């Protein structure tokens, strides 16, 4: 077997072989994908679920019409960690969408949500245990919820109570420093 002598012929042959290999891999991969659907469908392929597995309907933050809370805001990973008398409860989903899990009962004053016996005026479920690991969208959504639930700026670190995960005061300060 003799090899082609010219560099141009060898490069052209390599190009044809590479193109054929890429085409063959694409055909094989698409066939594999048709026969093996994903085990975990993408978020858009199914109804969203909360951290507790209950279906939720994500909505834009402005549609939730949150009022400022008169008491502390509880941050939690699980709905069960928030006392049952806390309302409203908003969940921040990993992709930055928000869902209202418990609506506010009518406010005692028109501009503030009344305190619950637990001392929490609202609850927020967060998608990550480490606040520094939140995706930019989730962080923006969390800050939007906290901003809607508080009137004062800057928000005092004492207004936030972390319930079922560890958050350092420095991590809370960094998070709250993003609020305008």
Residue frames as a rotation matrix with the C-alpha (Angstrom) as fourth column:
UNK 1
0.586 0.810 0.000 0.00
0.810 -0.586 0.000 0.00
0.000 0.000 -1.000 0.00
UNK 2
-0.552 -0.769 0.322 1.45
0.767 -0.620 -0.166 3.31
0.327 0.155 0.932 -1.00
UNK 3
0.053 0.510 -0.859 0.58
0.741 -0.596 -0.308 6.56
-0.669 -0.620 -0.410 0.74
UNK 4
0.783 0.243 0.573 -0.30
0.579 -0.621 -0.528 9.67
0.228 0.746 -0.626 -1.22
UNK 5
-0.142 -0.990 -0.010 2.75
0.965 -0.136 -0.225 11.82
0.221 -0.042 0.974 -1.71
UNK 6
-0.413 -0.034 0.910 1.31
0.214 -0.975 0.061 15.30
0.885 0.220 0.410 -1.67
UNK 7
-0.965 0.030 -0.259 0.58
0.246 -0.230 -0.942 17.15
-0.088 -0.973 0.215 1.58
UNK 8
-0.604 0.785 -0.137 -2.66
-0.796 -0.602 0.058 18.57
-0.037 0.144 0.989 0.15
UNK 9
-0.090 0.564 -0.821 -3.96
-0.415 0.728 0.545 15.08
0.906 0.390 0.168 -0.67
UNK 10
-0.592 -0.187 -0.784 -3.11
0.539 0.631 -0.558 13.84
0.599 -0.753 -0.273 2.83
UNK 11
-0.958 0.268 -0.097 -4.81
-0.112 -0.669 -0.735 16.84
-0.262 -0.694 0.671 4.46
UNK 12
-0.351 0.868 -0.350 -7.91
-0.881 -0.180 0.437 16.38
0.317 0.462 0.828 2.30
UNK 13
-0.181 0.246 -0.952 -8.06
0.023 0.969 0.246 12.68
0.983 0.023 -0.181 3.21
UNK 14
-0.845 -0.165 -0.509 -7.73
0.499 0.100 -0.861 13.52
0.193 -0.981 -0.002 6.92
UNK 15
-0.808 0.588 -0.035 -10.51
-0.560 -0.785 -0.263 16.08
-0.182 -0.193 0.964 6.59
UNK 16
-0.142 0.766 -0.626 -12.82
-0.677 0.386 0.626 13.55
0.722 0.513 0.464 4.92
UNK 17
-0.362 -0.050 -0.931 -12.09
0.423 0.881 -0.212 10.93
0.831 -0.471 -0.297 7.59
UNK 18
-0.969 -0.014 -0.246 -12.67
0.229 -0.419 -0.878 13.48
-0.091 -0.908 0.409 10.41
UNK 19
-0.572 0.811 -0.119 -15.96
-0.818 -0.555 0.153 14.66
0.058 0.185 0.981 8.89
UNK 20
-0.073 0.528 -0.846 -17.14
-0.318 0.792 0.521 11.06
0.945 0.308 0.110 8.48
UNK 21
-0.630 -0.219 -0.745 -16.22
0.565 0.528 -0.633 10.28
0.533 -0.820 -0.209 12.10
UNK 22
-0.947 0.316 -0.048 -18.10
-0.212 -0.734 -0.645 13.34
-0.239 -0.600 0.763 13.38
UNK 23
-0.292 0.878 -0.378 -21.17
-0.861 -0.070 0.504 12.45
0.416 0.473 0.777 11.30
UNK 24
-0.184 0.175 -0.967 -21.07
0.090 0.983 0.160 8.85
0.979 -0.057 -0.197 12.55
UNK 25
-0.873 -0.164 -0.459 -20.81
0.463 0.019 -0.886 9.99
0.154 -0.986 0.059 16.19
UNK 26
-0.769 0.639 -0.009 -23.75
-0.624 -0.754 -0.207 12.37
-0.139 -0.154 0.978 15.71
UNK 27
-0.093 0.741 -0.665 -25.90
-0.627 0.475 0.618 9.58
0.773 0.474 0.421 14.24
UNK 28
-0.351 -0.107 -0.930 -24.97
0.440 0.858 -0.264 7.19
0.827 -0.502 -0.254 17.04
UNK 29
-0.979 -0.045 -0.199 -25.57
0.198 -0.437 -0.877 9.80
-0.047 -0.898 0.437 19.78
UNK 30
-0.536 0.843 -0.046 -28.98
-0.841 -0.528 0.119 10.81
0.076 0.102 0.992 18.45
UNK 31
-0.022 0.494 -0.869 -29.99
-0.277 0.832 0.480 7.14
0.961 0.251 0.118 18.20
UNK 32
-0.652 -0.291 -0.700 -28.86
0.558 0.440 -0.703 6.58
0.513 -0.849 -0.125 21.78
UNK 33
-0.957 0.289 0.035 -30.82
-0.252 -0.764 -0.594 9.63
-0.144 -0.577 0.804 22.96
UNK 34
-0.243 0.917 -0.315 -34.00
-0.818 -0.019 0.575 8.38
0.522 0.398 0.755 21.26
UNK 35
0.055 0.236 -0.970 -33.73
0.091 0.967 0.240 4.96
0.994 -0.102 0.032 22.92
UNK 36
-0.260 -0.253 -0.932 -32.71
0.920 0.228 -0.319 6.24
0.294 -0.940 0.173 26.38
UNK 37
0.466 0.463 0.754 -34.80
0.211 -0.886 0.414 9.18
0.859 -0.034 -0.510 27.67
UNK 38
-0.470 -0.711 0.523 -33.22
-0.333 -0.406 -0.851 11.15
0.817 -0.574 -0.046 30.52
UNK 39
-0.419 0.265 -0.869 -33.73
0.762 0.623 -0.177 9.77
0.495 -0.735 -0.463 34.01
UNK 40
-0.245 0.295 -0.923 -34.19
0.647 -0.660 -0.383 13.25
-0.722 -0.691 -0.029 35.49
UNK 41
0.260 0.359 0.896 -36.20
0.929 -0.345 -0.131 15.37
0.263 0.867 -0.424 33.05
UNK 42
-0.786 -0.513 0.345 -35.27
0.449 -0.858 -0.251 19.00
0.425 -0.043 0.904 32.72
UNK 43
-0.765 0.471 -0.439 -37.27
0.251 -0.410 -0.877 21.45
-0.593 -0.781 0.195 34.82
UNK 44
-0.567 0.554 -0.609 -39.25
-0.761 -0.635 0.132 22.57
-0.313 0.539 0.782 31.80
UNK 45
-0.659 0.276 -0.700 -40.40
-0.340 0.721 0.604 19.01
0.671 0.636 -0.382 31.07
UNK 46
-0.302 0.546 -0.782 -42.33
0.764 0.629 0.144 18.56
0.570 -0.553 -0.607 34.31
UNK 47
0.689 0.583 0.431 -44.27
0.150 -0.696 0.702 20.48
0.709 -0.419 -0.567 36.89
UNK 48
-0.312 -0.851 0.423 -41.96
-0.330 -0.321 -0.888 22.22
0.891 -0.417 -0.181 39.36
UNK 49
0.556 0.423 -0.715 -41.81
0.509 0.507 0.696 20.83
0.657 -0.751 0.067 42.88
UNK 50
0.673 -0.286 0.682 -40.79
-0.608 -0.739 0.289 22.47
0.422 -0.609 -0.671 46.13
UNK 51
-0.419 -0.898 0.135 -38.05
-0.781 0.280 -0.558 21.27
0.463 -0.340 -0.819 48.44
UNK 52
-0.449 0.338 0.827 -40.67
-0.612 0.558 -0.560 19.10
-0.651 -0.758 -0.043 50.16
UNK 53
-0.932 0.013 0.363 -41.80
0.240 0.772 0.589 17.53
-0.273 0.636 -0.722 46.87
UNK 54
0.034 0.994 -0.102 -45.13
0.556 -0.104 -0.824 19.35
-0.830 -0.029 -0.557 46.65
UNK 55
-0.142 -0.057 0.988 -46.06
0.963 -0.239 0.124 20.86
0.230 0.969 0.089 43.27
UNK 56
-0.102 0.071 -0.992 -45.70
0.438 -0.892 -0.109 24.63
-0.893 -0.446 0.060 43.13
UNK 57
0.589 0.308 0.747 -46.57
0.806 -0.286 -0.518 27.25
0.054 0.907 -0.417 40.56
UNK 58
-0.421 -0.800 -0.428 -43.62
0.781 -0.560 0.277 29.60
-0.461 -0.217 0.860 40.07
UNK 59
0.690 0.612 0.387 -44.56
0.718 -0.648 -0.255 33.19
0.095 0.454 -0.886 39.37
UNK 60
-0.142 -0.715 0.684 -42.71
0.407 -0.672 -0.618 36.45
0.902 0.191 0.387 38.90
UNK 61
-0.678 -0.229 -0.698 -41.91
0.732 -0.125 -0.670 38.14
0.067 -0.965 0.252 42.21
UNK 62
-0.950 0.306 0.068 -43.98
-0.307 -0.951 -0.015 41.21
0.060 -0.035 0.998 41.38
UNK 63
-0.232 0.915 -0.331 -47.10
-0.330 0.247 0.911 39.02
0.915 0.320 0.245 41.06
UNK 64
-0.357 0.066 -0.932 -46.75
0.720 0.655 -0.230 37.79
0.595 -0.753 -0.281 44.65
UNK 65
0.198 0.442 0.875 -47.55
-0.092 -0.880 0.466 41.28
0.976 -0.172 -0.134 45.98
UNK 66
-0.006 -0.297 -0.955 -45.57
0.890 0.435 -0.141 40.77
0.457 -0.850 0.262 49.18
UNK 67
0.745 0.260 0.615 -46.01
-0.061 -0.891 0.450 43.32
0.665 -0.373 -0.647 51.96
UNK 68
-0.288 -0.901 0.324 -43.30
-0.487 -0.153 -0.860 44.30
0.825 -0.406 -0.394 54.46
UNK 69
0.287 0.292 -0.912 -43.15
0.550 0.729 0.407 41.97
0.784 -0.619 0.049 57.46
UNK 70
0.650 0.012 0.760 -43.14
-0.469 -0.780 0.414 43.54
0.598 -0.626 -0.501 60.91
UNK 71
0.757 -0.377 0.534 -41.04
-0.362 0.438 0.823 40.77
-0.544 -0.816 0.195 62.46
UNK 72
-0.300 -0.952 0.058 -37.98
-0.575 0.229 0.785 38.70
-0.761 0.203 -0.616 61.57
UNK 73
0.515 0.340 -0.787 -37.75
-0.846 0.353 -0.401 36.71
0.141 0.872 0.469 58.36
UNK 74
0.312 -0.363 0.878 -36.99
-0.386 0.796 0.466 33.01
-0.868 -0.484 0.109 58.72
UNK 75
0.066 -0.373 -0.925 -34.70
-0.971 0.191 -0.146 31.33
0.231 0.908 -0.350 56.18
UNK 76
0.125 0.019 0.992 -35.04
-0.494 0.868 0.046 27.57
-0.861 -0.495 0.118 55.90
UNK 77
-0.847 -0.398 -0.353 -34.34
-0.515 0.444 0.733 24.69
-0.135 0.803 -0.581 53.53
UNK 78
-0.784 0.587 -0.203 -37.52
0.490 0.785 0.380 22.74
0.383 0.198 -0.902 54.35
UNK 79
-0.206 0.820 0.534 -41.09
-0.297 -0.572 0.765 23.91
0.933 -0.001 0.361 54.83
UNK 80
0.522 0.418 -0.744 -41.38
0.479 0.578 0.661 21.69
0.705 -0.701 0.101 57.92
UNK 81
-0.410 -0.772 -0.485 -38.69
0.872 -0.175 -0.457 23.82
0.268 -0.610 0.745 59.62
UNK 82
-0.806 0.211 0.553 -40.92
-0.205 -0.976 0.074 26.89
0.555 -0.054 0.830 59.57
UNK 83
-0.815 0.578 0.041 -43.59
0.091 0.199 -0.976 27.12
-0.572 -0.791 -0.215 62.28
UNK 84
-0.481 0.676 0.559 -47.08
0.877 0.372 0.305 26.53
-0.002 0.637 -0.771 60.86
UNK 85
0.463 0.704 -0.538 -48.23
0.706 -0.660 -0.257 30.02
-0.536 -0.261 -0.803 61.88
UNK 86
-0.406 -0.685 -0.605 -45.64
0.082 -0.687 0.722 31.78
-0.910 0.244 0.335 59.69
UNK 87
0.216 0.445 0.869 -47.09
0.953 0.096 -0.287 33.40
-0.211 0.890 -0.403 56.59
UNK 88
0.838 0.253 -0.483 -46.31
-0.545 0.422 -0.725 34.31
0.021 0.871 0.491 53.91
UNK 89
0.162 -0.803 0.573 -43.88
-0.022 0.578 0.816 31.57
-0.986 -0.145 0.076 52.96
UNK 90
0.777 -0.024 -0.629 -42.06
-0.615 -0.244 -0.750 32.02
-0.135 0.969 -0.204 49.66
UNK 91
0.504 -0.643 0.576 -39.79
0.375 0.764 0.524 29.44
-0.778 -0.048 0.627 48.07
UNK 92
0.335 -0.536 -0.775 -36.83
-0.849 -0.529 -0.001 30.48
-0.410 0.658 -0.632 45.97
UNK 93
0.928 0.032 0.370 -36.25
0.113 0.925 -0.364 27.75
-0.354 0.379 0.855 43.39
UNK 94
0.135 -0.984 0.112 -32.71
0.546 0.169 0.820 26.93
-0.827 -0.049 0.561 42.16
UNK 95
-0.245 -0.224 0.943 -33.34
0.963 -0.169 0.210 28.59
0.113 0.960 0.257 38.79
UNK 96
-0.972 -0.223 -0.076 -34.32
0.234 -0.953 -0.194 31.87
-0.030 -0.207 0.978 40.45
UNK 97
-0.303 0.932 0.198 -38.07
-0.042 -0.221 0.974 31.54
0.952 0.287 0.106 40.17
UNK 98
-0.929 0.070 0.363 -40.21
-0.369 -0.116 -0.922 32.05
-0.023 -0.991 0.134 43.25
UNK 99
-0.352 0.851 -0.390 -43.36
0.214 0.478 0.852 30.29
0.911 0.216 -0.350 44.44
UNK 100
-0.386 0.351 0.853 -45.80
-0.850 -0.494 -0.182 31.33
0.357 -0.796 0.489 47.14
UNK 101
-0.731 0.051 -0.681 -46.31
0.149 0.985 -0.086 28.30
0.666 -0.165 -0.728 49.38
UNK 102
-0.174 0.690 -0.703 -48.38
0.978 0.037 -0.205 30.01
-0.115 -0.723 -0.681 52.10
UNK 103
-0.073 0.181 0.981 -50.15
0.441 -0.876 0.194 33.29
0.895 0.446 -0.016 51.41
UNK 104
-0.970 -0.222 0.102 -50.24
0.035 -0.538 -0.842 36.04
0.242 -0.813 0.529 54.00
UNK 105
-0.270 0.925 -0.269 -53.44
0.962 0.249 -0.110 36.04
-0.035 -0.289 -0.957 56.04
UNK 106
0.570 0.331 0.752 -54.72
0.463 -0.886 0.040 39.71
0.679 0.325 -0.658 55.96
UNK 107
-0.525 -0.850 0.052 -52.43
0.497 -0.355 -0.792 42.23
0.692 -0.390 0.608 57.49
UNK 108
-0.013 0.467 -0.884 -53.33
0.973 -0.196 -0.118 43.82
-0.228 -0.862 -0.452 60.83
UNK 109
0.078 -0.026 -0.997 -52.20
-0.060 -0.998 0.022 47.16
-0.995 0.058 -0.079 59.43
UNK 110
0.921 0.388 -0.015 -52.52
-0.049 0.076 -0.996 47.91
-0.386 0.918 0.089 55.73
UNK 111
0.627 -0.725 -0.284 -48.78
-0.663 -0.305 -0.684 48.31
0.409 0.617 -0.672 55.30
UNK 112
-0.475 -0.852 0.219 -47.37
-0.851 0.383 -0.359 45.45
0.222 -0.357 -0.907 57.40
UNK 113
0.108 0.413 -0.904 -47.92
-0.100 0.909 0.404 41.75
0.989 0.046 0.139 57.96
UNK 114
0.610 0.200 0.767 -48.70
-0.745 -0.185 0.641 40.98
0.270 -0.962 0.036 61.59
UNK 115
-0.484 -0.867 0.117 -46.32
-0.846 0.431 -0.314 38.89
0.221 -0.251 -0.942 63.67
UNK 116
0.290 0.492 -0.821 -46.91
-0.166 0.871 0.463 35.23
0.943 0.002 0.334 64.29
UNK 117
0.953 0.075 0.292 -46.67
-0.299 0.104 0.949 33.72
0.041 -0.992 0.121 67.79
UNK 118
0.639 -0.769 0.027 -43.28
0.766 0.639 0.073 32.31
-0.074 -0.026 0.997 66.75
UNK 119
0.346 -0.505 -0.790 -41.92
0.139 -0.806 0.576 35.83
-0.928 -0.309 -0.209 66.25
UNK 120
-0.746 -0.558 0.363 -41.43
0.418 0.032 0.908 35.37
-0.518 0.829 0.209 62.51
UNK 121
-0.097 0.711 -0.697 -43.23
-0.395 -0.670 -0.629 37.68
-0.914 0.214 0.346 60.13
UNK 122
0.690 0.249 -0.679 -42.44
-0.723 0.213 -0.657 35.65
-0.019 0.945 0.327 57.00
UNK 123
0.283 -0.607 0.743 -40.54
-0.062 0.761 0.646 32.59
-0.957 -0.229 0.178 55.82
UNK 124
0.497 -0.226 -0.838 -38.32
-0.867 -0.164 -0.470 32.01
-0.031 0.960 -0.278 52.81
UNK 125
0.707 -0.304 0.639 -37.18
0.174 0.950 0.259 28.60
-0.686 -0.071 0.725 51.61
UNK 126
0.283 -0.725 -0.627 -33.74
-0.856 -0.487 0.176 28.72
-0.433 0.487 -0.759 50.02
UNK 127
0.878 0.128 -0.461 -32.39
-0.395 0.739 -0.546 26.26
0.271 0.661 0.699 47.43
UNK 128
0.149 -0.913 -0.380 -28.87
0.120 0.398 -0.910 25.91
0.982 0.090 0.169 48.90
UNK 129
0.667 -0.023 -0.745 -27.50
0.735 0.186 0.652 25.32
0.123 -0.982 0.141 52.37
UNK 130
-0.296 -0.848 -0.441 -24.53
0.791 -0.476 0.385 27.62
-0.536 -0.235 0.811 51.70
UNK 131
0.652 0.623 -0.432 -25.70
0.333 -0.747 -0.576 31.14
-0.681 0.231 -0.695 50.86
UNK 132
-0.026 -0.755 -0.655 -22.41
-0.549 -0.537 0.640 31.81
-0.835 0.376 -0.401 49.07
UNK 133
-0.820 -0.301 0.487 -23.16
0.137 0.722 0.678 28.92
-0.556 0.622 -0.551 46.67
UNK 134
0.249 0.968 -0.005 -26.46
0.291 -0.080 -0.953 30.34
-0.924 0.236 -0.301 45.39
UNK 135
-0.231 -0.233 0.945 -26.64
0.972 -0.018 0.233 30.79
-0.038 0.972 0.231 41.65
UNK 136
-0.985 -0.166 -0.039 -26.83
0.164 -0.985 0.057 34.42
-0.048 0.049 0.998 40.53
UNK 137
-0.451 0.887 0.102 -30.52
-0.180 -0.202 0.963 34.02
0.874 0.416 0.250 39.64
UNK 138
0.211 0.511 -0.833 -31.38
0.720 0.496 0.486 32.35
0.661 -0.702 -0.263 42.95
UNK 139
-0.553 -0.480 -0.681 -29.45
0.814 -0.487 -0.317 35.05
-0.179 -0.730 0.660 44.84
UNK 140
-0.948 0.229 0.222 -31.28
-0.122 -0.904 0.409 37.80
0.294 0.361 0.885 42.96
UNK 141
-0.077 0.975 -0.209 -34.63
0.052 0.213 0.976 36.16
0.996 0.064 -0.068 43.66
UNK 142
0.052 0.031 -0.998 -33.80
0.948 0.314 0.059 35.71
0.315 -0.949 -0.013 47.36
UNK 143
-0.834 -0.409 -0.370 -32.73
0.505 -0.837 -0.213 39.35
-0.222 -0.364 0.904 47.61
UNK 144
-0.709 0.651 0.270 -35.91
-0.191 -0.546 0.816 40.41
0.679 0.527 0.511 45.81
UNK 145
0.199 0.789 -0.581 -38.03
0.470 0.443 0.763 38.50
0.860 -0.425 -0.283 48.33
UNK 146
-0.172 -0.323 -0.931 -36.10
0.982 -0.132 -0.135 39.86
-0.080 -0.937 0.340 51.33
UNK 147
-0.972 -0.226 0.071 -36.28
0.234 -0.959 0.157 43.35
0.032 0.169 0.985 49.85
UNK 148
-0.367 0.914 0.171 -40.05
-0.102 -0.222 0.970 43.07
0.924 0.339 0.175 49.40
UNK 149
0.366 0.532 -0.764 -40.47
0.626 0.466 0.625 41.82
0.688 -0.707 -0.162 52.98
UNK 150
-0.058 -0.444 -0.894 -38.39
0.925 -0.361 0.120 44.59
-0.376 -0.820 0.431 54.59
UNK 151
0.887 0.394 0.241 -38.74
0.451 -0.853 -0.263 48.33
0.102 0.342 -0.934 54.51
UNK 152
0.770 -0.589 -0.246 -35.50
-0.270 -0.650 0.711 49.46
-0.579 -0.481 -0.659 56.10
UNK 153
0.721 -0.675 0.153 -32.20
0.472 0.317 -0.823 49.76
0.507 0.666 0.548 54.26
UNK 154
-0.515 -0.428 -0.742 -29.70
-0.599 0.799 -0.046 48.50
0.613 0.421 -0.668 55.03
UNK 155
0.616 0.720 -0.320 -31.43
-0.321 0.600 0.733 45.39
0.720 -0.348 0.601 56.33
UNK 156
0.060 -0.568 0.821 -30.13
-0.998 -0.023 0.057 44.54
-0.013 -0.823 -0.568 59.80
UNK 157
-0.607 -0.386 -0.695 -28.65
-0.444 0.890 -0.106 41.07
0.659 0.244 -0.712 60.12
UNK 158
-0.927 0.277 0.254 -30.92
-0.154 0.337 -0.929 40.57
-0.343 -0.900 -0.269 63.16
UNK 159
-0.080 0.940 -0.331 -33.98
-0.897 -0.213 -0.387 40.71
-0.435 0.265 0.861 60.88
UNK 160
0.216 0.063 -0.974 -32.96
-0.702 0.704 -0.110 37.37
0.679 0.707 0.196 59.35
UNK 161
0.099 -0.154 0.983 -33.21
-0.823 0.543 0.167 34.13
-0.560 -0.825 -0.073 61.34
UNK 162
-0.304 -0.288 -0.908 -31.65
-0.765 0.642 0.053 31.00
0.568 0.711 -0.415 59.85
UNK 163
0.404 0.679 0.613 -33.63
-0.913 0.342 0.224 27.96
-0.057 -0.650 0.758 60.98
UNK 164
0.849 0.076 0.523 -32.43
-0.152 0.983 0.105 24.61
-0.506 -0.168 0.846 59.64
UNK 165
0.597 -0.765 0.242 -28.98
0.686 0.330 -0.648 25.25
0.416 0.553 0.722 58.16
UNK 166
0.227 -0.629 -0.744 -25.82
0.724 -0.402 0.561 27.02
-0.652 -0.666 0.364 59.22
UNK 167
0.515 -0.164 0.841 -25.07
0.609 -0.620 -0.494 30.48
0.603 0.767 -0.220 57.88
UNK 168
-0.334 -0.719 -0.609 -22.27
0.940 -0.304 -0.156 32.59
-0.073 -0.625 0.778 59.23
UNK 169
0.437 0.450 -0.779 -22.93
0.442 -0.862 -0.250 36.24
-0.783 -0.235 -0.575 60.05
UNK 170
-0.482 -0.682 -0.550 -20.34
-0.215 -0.517 0.829 37.09
-0.849 0.518 0.103 57.38
UNK 171
-0.856 0.218 0.468 -22.30
0.513 0.465 0.721 35.15
-0.060 0.858 -0.510 54.74
UNK 172
0.196 0.972 -0.128 -25.52
0.953 -0.220 -0.207 36.92
-0.230 -0.081 -0.970 55.77
UNK 173
0.201 -0.194 -0.960 -23.77
0.104 -0.970 0.218 40.31
-0.974 -0.144 -0.175 55.66
UNK 174
-0.839 -0.541 -0.055 -22.40
-0.028 -0.057 0.998 39.55
-0.543 0.839 0.033 52.18
UNK 175
-0.520 0.723 0.455 -25.86
0.852 0.401 0.337 38.53
0.061 0.563 -0.824 50.99
UNK 176
0.437 0.777 -0.452 -27.61
0.817 -0.553 -0.161 41.55
-0.376 -0.299 -0.877 52.49
UNK 177
-0.270 -0.607 -0.747 -24.95
0.151 -0.793 0.590 43.93
-0.951 0.047 0.306 51.16
UNK 178
-0.868 -0.023 0.496 -26.40
0.493 0.085 0.866 43.33
-0.062 0.996 -0.063 47.68
UNK 179
0.149 0.989 -0.024 -29.71
0.983 -0.151 -0.101 44.93
-0.103 -0.008 -0.995 48.65
UNK 180
-0.382 -0.288 0.878 -30.00
0.518 -0.854 -0.054 48.51
0.765 0.434 0.476 47.39
